């Protein structure tokens, strides 16, 4: 036999690889609870009592959009409407905390 007839041909893969550098987790979406009258009422009350000021240490932005952030997250068993479990955060601090929590959860999975 000729060596030419003995060549093996490679088959192209049929499964595509995912470039892990561009795969991103799904964006966070607000739970319907955060649109409820109970949550909105609590937020209005907390902002009236504490002021429209970010409570993150070192930030203190005032008169900005404020988010109510559960100190002990609901996924970790934190209470829904307990004012002592709510910290008022500006958008920047809320995003920073949310991304850090999401990264922590992802790390715990693996």
PARODO-724119 format. One line per field, with one value per residue: residue in one letter; x, y, z of N, C-alpha, C, CB in turn. Coordinates in Angstrom, 3 decimals, padded with zeros to 6 digits. Glycine has a CB too. Example, Ala and Ser with C-alpha at 12.3 -4.5 7.8 and 13.67 -1.06 7.14 Angstrom:
// PARODO-724119
residu [A,S]
nX [013.190,012.850]
nY [-005.690,-002.250]
nZ [007.800,007.080]
caX [012.300,013.670]
caY [-004.500,-001.060]
caZ [007.800,007.140]
cX [013.200,012.900]
cY [-003.300,000.030]
cZ [007.800,007.870]
cbX [011.308,014.084]
cbY [-004.473,-000.598]
cbZ [009.046,005.725]
END
This chain:
// PARODO-724119
residu [X,X,X,X,X,X,X,X,X,X,X,X,X,X,X,X,X,X,X,X,X,X,X,X,X,X,X,X,X,X,X,X,X,X,X,X,X,X,X,X,X,X,X,X,X,X,X,X,X,X,X,X,X,X,X,X,X,X,X,X,X,X,X,X,X,X,X,X,X,X,X,X,X,X,X,X,X,X,X,X,X,X,X,X,X,X,X,X,X,X,X,X,X,X,X,X,X,X,X,X,X,X,X,X,X,X,X,X,X,X]
nX [000.835,000.352,001.806,000.311,-002.358,-002.827,-003.226,-004.742,-007.696,-008.660,-011.532,-013.672,-014.518,-017.784,-018.949,-019.082,-016.732,-017.017,-016.109,-014.779,-014.078,-015.879,-018.349,-020.916,-022.508,-026.085,-027.878,-028.820,-032.140,-034.850,-036.676,-040.162,-041.079,-039.788,-041.253,-043.542,-046.252,-045.660,-042.837,-042.184,-043.407,-041.931,-039.398,-039.909,-040.438,-037.954,-036.173,-037.259,-036.759,-033.950,-032.803,-031.949,-029.398,-026.389,-025.495,-023.152,-019.973,-017.642,-018.733,-021.413,-022.919,-025.338,-028.801,-029.346,-030.194,-031.510,-031.052,-032.588,-030.895,-030.546,-028.882,-028.225,-028.647,-031.652,-031.511,-029.794,-031.248,-032.069,-034.309,-037.330,-038.682,-037.491,-036.380,-033.849,-032.282,-031.893,-029.974,-029.334,-028.282,-026.333,-026.505,-024.000,-022.597,-024.402,-024.318,-021.625,-021.619,-023.521,-022.311,-020.041,-021.202,-022.420,-020.164,-019.006,-020.938,-020.762,-018.164,-018.459,-019.912,-018.135]
nY [-001.179,002.198,004.994,007.230,006.489,005.722,007.836,009.555,011.314,014.205,014.856,017.556,019.272,018.969,020.195,023.340,025.415,027.395,030.671,031.554,034.021,035.835,035.022,035.853,036.201,035.998,039.072,040.744,040.733,042.591,041.334,040.653,041.307,043.685,045.598,045.729,047.093,046.996,046.926,049.330,051.171,050.765,051.603,054.344,055.212,054.641,056.305,058.769,058.789,058.344,059.905,060.924,059.551,057.854,055.042,053.646,053.065,055.625,056.692,058.271,059.827,062.253,063.140,061.540,058.786,056.212,052.937,050.258,047.967,044.637,043.707,041.171,038.984,037.970,035.437,034.271,033.946,036.310,038.688,039.877,042.467,043.836,046.685,046.972,045.341,046.562,048.558,051.733,052.518,054.235,054.187,053.407,052.224,050.202,048.642,047.821,046.264,044.307,043.037,041.988,040.186,038.462,037.411,036.101,034.118,032.669,031.692,029.995,027.940,026.431]
nZ [000.000,-000.644,001.003,000.800,000.649,003.181,004.838,007.461,007.877,009.553,011.488,011.588,014.586,015.980,018.044,019.364,021.039,023.978,024.471,027.354,028.197,027.282,028.120,030.186,033.390,033.807,033.790,036.787,037.860,039.151,041.843,042.106,044.604,045.330,044.132,045.490,047.516,050.265,050.433,049.136,050.825,053.190,052.288,051.737,054.329,055.643,054.221,054.859,057.617,057.865,055.941,052.578,051.915,051.237,053.075,053.155,054.497,054.232,051.939,051.702,049.876,049.005,048.381,046.087,043.893,045.793,047.014,048.696,050.513,051.433,054.280,055.425,053.025,051.318,050.171,051.898,054.147,055.351,056.909,055.327,055.643,057.767,059.241,060.433,058.968,056.604,054.519,053.316,050.144,047.664,044.054,042.953,045.129,045.740,043.397,043.463,045.832,045.148,042.915,044.164,045.964,044.147,042.865,045.033,045.521,043.108,043.326,045.480,044.380,042.946]
caX [000.000,001.063,001.641,-000.724,-003.684,-002.905,-003.406,-006.002,-008.244,-009.281,-012.922,-013.864,-015.394,-019.172,-019.349,-018.315,-016.258,-017.464,-015.018,-015.122,-013.789,-017.020,-019.562,-021.203,-023.714,-027.294,-028.020,-029.738,-033.442,-035.514,-037.748,-041.454,-041.222,-039.286,-042.268,-044.738,-046.575,-044.994,-041.436,-042.151,-043.756,-040.768,-038.350,-040.284,-040.262,-036.530,-035.570,-037.742,-036.094,-032.482,-032.372,-031.578,-027.938,-025.793,-025.006,-021.894,-018.864,-016.747,-019.416,-022.229,-023.562,-026.665,-029.747,-029.140,-031.095,-031.158,-031.540,-032.634,-030.106,-030.601,-027.553,-028.206,-029.470,-032.803,-031.036,-029.066,-032.164,-032.352,-035.732,-037.809,-039.082,-036.915,-035.579,-032.462,-031.577,-031.873,-028.985,-029.609,-027.061,-026.409,-026.407,-022.632,-022.289,-025.284,-023.772,-020.382,-021.957,-024.218,-021.335,-019.184,-022.004,-022.593,-018.870,-018.856,-021.818,-020.207,-016.976,-018.916,-020.440,-017.060]
caY [000.000,003.460,005.801,008.238,005.945,005.449,009.072,009.728,012.657,014.601,015.298,018.826,019.107,019.400,020.961,024.576,025.791,028.706,031.526,031.912,035.435,036.662,034.513,036.634,035.731,036.735,040.279,040.644,041.362,042.861,040.443,041.345,041.802,045.053,046.486,045.596,048.247,046.865,047.334,050.760,051.901,050.688,052.465,055.748,055.464,054.652,057.508,059.896,058.740,058.369,060.862,060.384,059.546,056.523,054.637,052.894,053.740,056.295,057.260,059.372,060.656,062.730,063.549,060.704,057.636,055.342,051.561,049.536,046.752,043.732,043.445,039.718,038.799,037.083,034.093,033.766,033.876,037.625,039.019,040.712,043.847,044.293,047.890,046.831,044.554,047.350,049.627,052.605,052.655,054.905,053.228,052.915,051.305,049.043,047.819,047.227,045.219,043.241,042.285,041.243,039.071,037.530,036.732,035.183,032.973,031.890,031.013,028.925,026.847,025.617]
caZ [000.000,-000.667,002.215,000.558,000.931,004.614,005.602,008.183,007.809,010.822,011.397,012.287,015.750,015.775,019.223,019.455,022.368,024.451,024.933,028.730,028.449,026.883,028.738,031.386,034.076,033.476,034.600,037.910,037.657,040.423,042.256,042.192,045.975,045.429,043.560,046.331,048.364,051.561,050.278,048.811,052.047,054.079,051.737,051.974,055.767,055.979,053.653,055.669,058.927,057.778,054.929,051.261,052.020,051.188,054.396,053.043,055.156,053.307,050.769,052.201,048.845,049.404,047.337,044.914,043.896,046.910,046.962,049.966,050.345,052.586,054.846,055.283,051.832,051.435,049.826,053.058,055.277,055.926,056.959,054.229,055.928,059.033,058.968,060.890,057.958,055.372,054.448,052.182,049.355,046.361,042.959,042.811,046.237,045.601,042.322,043.969,046.793,044.430,042.129,045.098,046.466,043.026,042.693,046.176,045.280,042.000,043.842,046.370,043.571,042.366]
cX [000.870,000.827,000.563,-002.115,-003.895,-003.112,-004.781,-006.464,-008.871,-010.693,-013.049,-014.804,-016.790,-019.694,-018.450,-017.882,-016.784,-016.247,-015.401,-014.858,-014.984,-018.342,-019.765,-022.439,-024.919,-027.387,-029.055,-031.037,-034.120,-036.634,-039.033,-041.684,-040.825,-040.215,-043.531,-044.989,-045.859,-043.543,-041.339,-042.456,-042.576,-039.658,-038.658,-040.052,-038.783,-035.832,-036.005,-037.011,-034.581,-031.946,-031.976,-030.055,-027.441,-025.168,-023.726,-020.776,-017.943,-017.429,-020.223,-022.840,-024.963,-027.479,-029.522,-030.158,-030.600,-031.823,-031.560,-031.944,-030.194,-029.172,-027.299,-029.179,-030.586,-032.400,-030.291,-029.931,-032.460,-033.842,-036.119,-037.947,-038.574,-036.007,-034.117,-031.626,-031.481,-030.849,-029.292,-028.303,-027.324,-026.227,-025.035,-022.290,-023.141,-024.750,-022.509,-020.684,-022.612,-023.242,-020.415,-019.923,-022.183,-021.304,-018.637,-019.703,-021.276,-019.000,-017.368,-019.434,-019.338,-016.014]
cY [001.229,004.234,006.861,007.707,005.673,006.708,009.098,011.171,012.991,015.105,016.592,018.611,019.649,020.197,022.183,024.821,027.168,029.470,032.060,033.378,036.320,036.172,035.263,036.064,036.576,037.979,040.074,041.361,041.507,041.853,041.266,041.920,043.275,046.076,046.500,046.854,048.201,047.347,048.831,051.616,051.921,051.611,053.946,056.120,055.566,055.898,058.743,059.955,058.979,059.422,060.164,060.444,058.108,056.203,053.798,053.718,054.342,056.905,058.485,060.271,061.031,063.122,062.826,059.580,056.650,053.978,051.007,048.199,045.906,043.423,041.936,039.431,037.790,035.641,033.443,033.743,035.197,037.931,040.021,042.182,044.369,045.500,047.769,045.999,045.298,048.467,050.437,052.869,053.449,053.832,052.607,051.897,050.042,048.096,047.110,046.061,044.030,042.393,041.450,040.017,038.017,036.742,035.726,033.935,032.073,031.085,029.831,027.711,025.899,025.273]
cZ [000.000,000.609,002.038,000.900,002.422,005.454,006.270,008.037,009.153,010.550,012.185,013.469,015.447,016.959,019.315,020.897,022.707,024.945,026.310,029.047,028.105,027.465,030.044,032.070,033.659,034.352,035.702,037.552,039.011,040.654,042.384,043.589,046.083,044.775,044.412,047.158,049.718,051.480,050.025,050.042,053.025,053.587,051.960,053.440,056.135,055.434,054.433,057.012,058.822,056.812,053.641,051.150,051.999,052.546,054.333,053.677,054.094,052.095,051.198,051.148,049.299,048.175,046.020,044.941,044.951,046.730,048.380,049.767,051.599,053.040,054.826,054.148,052.067,051.139,050.984,054.314,055.950,055.905,055.861,054.586,057.266,058.749,059.408,059.917,056.629,055.509,053.196,051.439,048.077,045.279,042.818,043.894,046.156,044.524,042.777,044.903,046.083,043.627,043.018,045.638,045.381,042.795,043.812,045.960,044.172,042.489,044.745,045.601,043.107,043.358]
cbX [-000.945,000.643,002.962,-000.685,-003.894,-001.653,-003.235,-005.847,-009.282,-008.435,-013.914,-014.428,-014.798,-020.071,-019.263,-019.140,-014.713,-018.542,-014.733,-014.351,-012.566,-017.120,-019.486,-021.408,-023.524,-028.546,-028.413,-029.109,-034.329,-036.071,-037.399,-042.598,-040.372,-037.917,-042.607,-044.601,-048.078,-045.044,-040.769,-043.156,-044.994,-040.251,-038.177,-041.769,-040.930,-035.851,-035.948,-039.265,-036.355,-031.976,-031.212,-032.272,-027.465,-024.729,-026.082,-021.559,-018.084,-015.725,-020.346,-021.424,-023.614,-026.546,-029.651,-027.692,-031.170,-031.578,-030.653,-034.107,-028.639,-031.373,-027.437,-028.606,-028.607,-033.926,-030.130,-027.830,-031.627,-031.588,-036.091,-039.120,-040.573,-036.112,-036.205,-032.427,-032.276,-033.282,-027.510,-030.269,-026.487,-025.313,-026.777,-021.645,-022.513,-026.725,-023.482,-019.533,-022.893,-025.285,-020.506,-018.730,-023.377,-022.999,-017.717,-019.260,-023.224,-019.804,-016.088,-020.004,-021.184,-016.428]
cbY [000.005,004.284,006.465,008.696,004.667,004.748,010.303,009.348,012.786,015.696,014.206,019.915,019.821,018.193,020.097,025.768,025.762,028.573,032.701,031.047,035.878,036.701,032.968,038.134,035.781,035.847,041.474,041.242,040.533,044.300,039.722,040.386,040.961,045.140,046.058,044.386,048.318,045.402,046.559,051.075,051.267,049.236,052.191,055.991,054.349,053.395,057.654,059.781,057.386,057.014,061.693,061.192,060.272,056.430,053.857,052.559,052.758,055.346,056.200,060.189,059.914,063.929,065.035,060.146,056.961,055.982,050.674,049.342,047.086,042.411,044.014,038.954,038.352,037.529,034.152,034.610,032.959,038.710,039.586,040.203,043.953,043.134,049.078,046.192,043.213,047.930,049.062,053.940,051.273,056.053,053.885,054.077,052.002,049.493,048.673,048.284,045.775,043.829,043.236,042.154,039.566,038.292,037.759,035.881,033.453,032.820,032.009,029.448,027.400,026.315]
cbZ [001.196,-001.864,002.594,-000.902,000.144,005.063,004.687,009.684,006.659,011.546,011.935,011.326,016.986,015.534,020.528,018.929,022.444,025.581,023.920,029.689,027.645,025.379,028.973,031.040,035.615,033.651,033.719,039.199,036.670,040.454,043.602,041.825,046.934,044.799,042.130,047.258,048.586,052.044,049.127,047.691,052.719,054.173,050.244,051.587,056.592,055.435,052.170,055.901,059.593,057.358,055.446,050.080,053.312,050.053,055.119,051.544,056.076,052.852,050.094,053.090,047.478,050.373,047.112,044.864,042.479,048.258,046.024,050.469,050.022,052.232,056.307,056.641,050.664,050.486,048.600,053.302,056.273,055.173,058.338,053.755,055.895,059.741,059.657,062.281,057.754,055.054,054.426,052.645,049.013,046.230,041.681,042.860,047.593,045.258,041.085,044.698,047.887,043.506,041.274,046.271,046.961,041.736,042.656,047.506,044.920,040.819,044.620,047.290,042.368,041.219]
END
